Amino acid sequence: MLQRVLAVSFAQVLRSVALLLLPLAFVSLIAWATAGSATGNTSDPMRAAIWLWLGAHHIPFFLNGTTSGYLSFLPIGAMLLPFLALRSGFNRSLSKLHGDFHNLNSVRSIFSLQYALIATLLALFSSSDSVSAQWYLAPVFAFLISYLATLTAGSRFRISQAVSYATRVMAILLGASFVALALLIFTHVSTFKNISIVLQPGILGSILLFALNLFYLPNLAVATLSFFTGSGFAVGVGTLVSPFTHNLGAIPTLPVLAVIPTTSSKWALIAIIFVIAVGALLAAWALTSSTRALIQALILIAVSISIIGYLASGSLMTPAMSALGVSIWKLTLTIVLEIGVGVALMVLVPQIKLRRR
């Protein structure tokens, strides 16, 4: 029984890896053939494909060469690619096993562990003198992405009320951030166009540049949320863009960064009212069940914001760009406090009215 599960899972894990790695290898080979290589070694595009595959799993890189640095500011949106590939692979595993297992969670664990093992091996063997993946993070990110993907496949699982409430709050906050980001993009179309013209990426480069900007949209949505809630974000060491301060130097030549505000504006803090209202809505949901569910939901929201803040920020190769994105603790503290105000108003105001009566 166990041998069959291991064999079927491993075959589908390899399929999930190939489903994303082979198209990336094709793109890398075309880019290598078009742009050329300083060494002329055909292993270069294959390494590049593996690096892109690892980057899609949010695994950072060390750069040692003419440009020494650390690359950890990676697109959150790219994580959707391995997620979908893994979900498809796990569904195929379940169909091939024909229900020939007793514990679905054990199958999920086996599938995810095998995937994490392959990711770790690829991170180790793809290292070069100039670029090396932070291999010890590969099993962590690969396992988490794989396990989350398998949770959405197969039979549905029940979630607690606290998880449901926290998920709703995070969906509302991030959804509102995406709406605000979309409005900013439409009002800065001319700047987008000008940056793209300056880059002159060509046909293939234009497609890749569009994909890169698309995958970075979740990172910008988190920065947008941080800006409108008051904590702001950084675009380099010693910089801060917030409703109170606008200290900005040189920015990376990425068209999607055209939405960065050019000045500070305290009017942006009006959005805090929306976050407080979300907190009141959370209290209205949770207090119908129990106070414990409310406290658990607040803890889950704090943890979720911290994780998203970590994924949305990092270093972009050079020392000057070693601080890019949001401050994790500031963003978490700000949003939790604002949601807490909404919860407190929802709890205390009715009690005050009752006492007056």
LUMDRENTOR-257459 format. One record per residue (C-alpha): x, y, z. Coordinates in pm, whole numbers, padded with zeros to 5 digits, always signed. Example, Ala and Ser with C-alpha at 12.3 -4.5 7.8 and 13.67 -1.06 7.14 Angstrom:
<atoms>
+01230-00450+00780+01367-00106+00714
</atoms>
This chain:
<atoms>
+00000+00000+00000+00265+00252+00107+00488+00160-00187+00201+00225-00430+00129+00564-00274+00500+00656-00289+00532+00549-00653+00216+00721-00775+00289+01039-00579+00649+01056-00700+00543+01016-01064+00294+01301-01030+00545+01515-00841+00784+01480-01137+00498+01568-01370+00417+01879-01164+00782+01987-01178+00803+01929-01554+00472+02106-01616+00632+02437-01514+01004+02372-01566+00983+02266-01933+00808+02586-02054+01058+02791-01853+01345+02598-02016+01194+02670-02359+01173+03043-02284+01527+03045-02145+01664+02871-02455+01494+03122-02684+01623+03413-02476+01973+03258-02476+01966+03207-02851+01842+03561-02909+02065+03750-02668+02364+03516-02672+02589+03419-02384+02930+03533-02269+03047+03173-02226+02849+02999-02499+02770+02718-02258+02430+02556-02316+02405+02483-01943+02341+02855-01884+01979+02858-02009+01904+02534-01823+02034+02685-01500+01833+03000-01571+01517+02791-01614+01576+02623-01277+01639+02963-01117+01311+03091-01259+01138+02780-01129+01289+02833-00783+01202+03202-00795+00840+03109-00862+00854+02931-00525+00981+03252-00362+01325+03106-00287+01586+03386-00255+01922+03400-00432+02276+03508-00350+02454+03697-00628+02833+03678-00641+02997+03846-00934+03020+04189-01087+02697+04268-00900+02706+04118-00554+02388+04120-00356+02081+03934-00239+01760+03880-00434+01458+03818-00213+01207+04068-00356+01028+03808-00565+00679+03821-00722+00402+03670-00513+00188+03618-00823+00441+03372-00967+00364+03134-00679+00031+03066-00848+00208+02872-01126+00354+02591-00908+00036+02598-00700-00180+02514-01002+00069+02256-01132+00078+02084-00792-00299+02090-00758-00332+01922-01095-00065+01664-01006-00225+01578-00674-00566+01537-00835-00413+01293-01080-00249+01107-00791-00586+01063-00621-00751+00946-00942-00476+00687-01003-00494+00560-00646-00872+00512-00683-00931+00579-00316-00683+00306-00226-00570+00483+00091-00699+00528+00445-00567+00871+00538-00579+01152+00284-00357+01374+00500-00077+01117+00487-00095+01118+00106-00075+01498+00112+00231+01483+00337+00406+01223+00121+00335+01420-00198+00458+01747-00043+00771+01591+00109+00870+01440-00224+00818+01774-00397+01024+01952-00129+01305+01699-00179+01319+01764-00554+01312+02141-00500+01603+02113-00257+01807+01903-00500+01742+02149-00784+01843+02440-00560+02168+02264-00468+02273+02145-00813+02178+02464-01001+02427+02678-00810+02702+02852-01006+02991+03080-00920+02775+03390-00974+02425+03279-00865+02321+03038-00591+01978+02974-00444+01927+02986-00068+01883+02610-00078+01788+02558+00289+01471+02761+00231+01375+02549-00070+01224+02259+00130+01028+02504+00349+00866+02702+00068+00821+02402-00161+00654+02194+00110+00420+02477+00218+00314+02561-00138+00263+02193-00218+00065+02120+00097-00159+02424+00049-00220+02316-00311-00315+01964-00201-00558+02104+00055-00762+02252-00231-00774+01915-00408-00958+01598-00321-01226+01591-00056-01312+01916+00115-01203+01976+00468-01382+02170+00736-01231+02491+00868-01296+02652+01203-01504+02966+01243-01195+03169+01336-01022+03070+01011-01335+03157+00816-01360+03503+00975-00989+03577+00929-01005+03466+00565-01299+03696+00498-01121+03994+00653-00801+03931+00456-01002+03890+00134-01179+04223+00191-00858+04412+00272-00657+04270-00018-00953+04300-00255-00989+04669-00172-00613+04712-00221-00632+04554-00566-00919+04786-00659-00721+05091-00545-00413+04962-00732-00618+04913-01050-00742+05272-01031-00384+05395-00984-00269+05194-01285-00541+05338-01509-00451+05692-01401-00080+05634-01477-00107+05466-01817+00105+05731-01987+00390+05679-01736+00368+05304-01793+00401+05361-02166+00697+05596-02131+00892+05352-01913+00822+05067-02155+00944+05276-02450+01266+05361-02266+01331+04992-02192+01280+04887-02558+01237+04519-02462+01151+04384-02810+00875+04133-02885+00988+03849-02659+01108+04095-02395+00771+04273-02401+00591+03946-02328+00829+03861-02043+00811+04217-01907+00431+04204-01910+00437+03871-01722+00684+04011-01468+00469+04318-01404+00160+04099-01376+00324+03870-01119+00440+04167-00911+00087+04309-00877+00020+04127-00544+00340+04281-00403+00216+04624-00503-00128+04553-00362+00030+04485-00021+00231+04808-00053-00091+04990-00144-00259+04850+00167+00039+04960+00377+00029+05310+00227-00342+05371+00285-00329+05234+00639-00048+05474+00730+00269+05262+00766+00391+05318+00409+00661+05131+00217+01023+05165+00112+01185+05167-00232+01547+05146-00125+01755+05204+00184+01658+05519+00375+01340+05578+00175+00979+05593+00290+00658+05659+00099+00361+05714+00329+00079+05965+00383+00311+06152+00622+00649+06127+00444+00771+06113+00087+01142+06035+00085+01219+05864-00243+01539+05823-00444+01607+05625-00760+01359+05347-00831+01396+05026-01037+01298+05060-01403+00984+04852-01379+00671+04993-01549+00437+04880-01272+00626+05103-01025+00480+05404-01208+00196+05395-00954+00426+05510-00671+00290+05840-00532+00491+06150-00617+00398+06334-00297+00268+06260+00052-00101+06313+00119-00276+06280+00453-00605+06240+00265-00502+05879+00207-00563+05816+00578-00937+05830+00510-00898+05465+00413-00839+05388+00781-01214+05433+00831-01266+05143+00593-01027+04919+00792-01203+05016+01117-01536+04926+00954-01389+04587+00858-01296+04538+01223-01653+04617+01327-01777+04368+01067-01541+04105+01209-01682+04164+01557-02038+04135+01422-01952+03797+01268-01746+03652+01551-01951+03762+01850-02248+03567+01720-02048+03253+01801-01800+03328+02082-01540+03572+02209-01281+03299+02170-01345+03285+01796-01293+03661+01777-00958+03646+01958-00842+03354+01745-00945+03540+01429-00743+03846+01534-00436+03629+01597-00477+03460+01258-00513+03800+01087-00191+03921+01253-00004+03608+01145-00144+03629+00789-00045+03994+00751+00305+03917+00879+00349+03634+00627+00212+03841+00338+00430+04135+00442+00735+03906+00440+00652+03770+00095+00584+04118-00046+00914+04273+00065+01284+04198+00041+01608+04292-00128+01658+04364-00499+02020+04264-00564+02207+04587-00490+02288+04726-00142+02095+05044-00227+01783+04833-00291+01826+04602+00008+01507+04743+00165+01216+04717-00077+00851+04685+00018+00670+04712+00349+00789+04701+00707+00647+04373+00837+00602+04477+01199+00468+04824+01115+00213+04688+00869+00100+04415+01109+00077+04646+01410-00105+04919+01216-00372+04696+01066-00430+04496+01384-00471+04819+01584-00714+04965+01330-00916+04643+01317-00901+04635+01698-01054+04985+01709-01344+04863+01496-01390+04559+01720-01380+04777+02032-01639+05018+01890-01867+04729+01799-01837+04583+02148-01837+04897+02364-02089+05126+02190-02391+04894+02242-02290+04848+02606-02273+05225+02660-02618+05268+02508-02761+04997+02733-02612+05159+03043-02764+05497+02951-03103+05337+02918
</atoms>
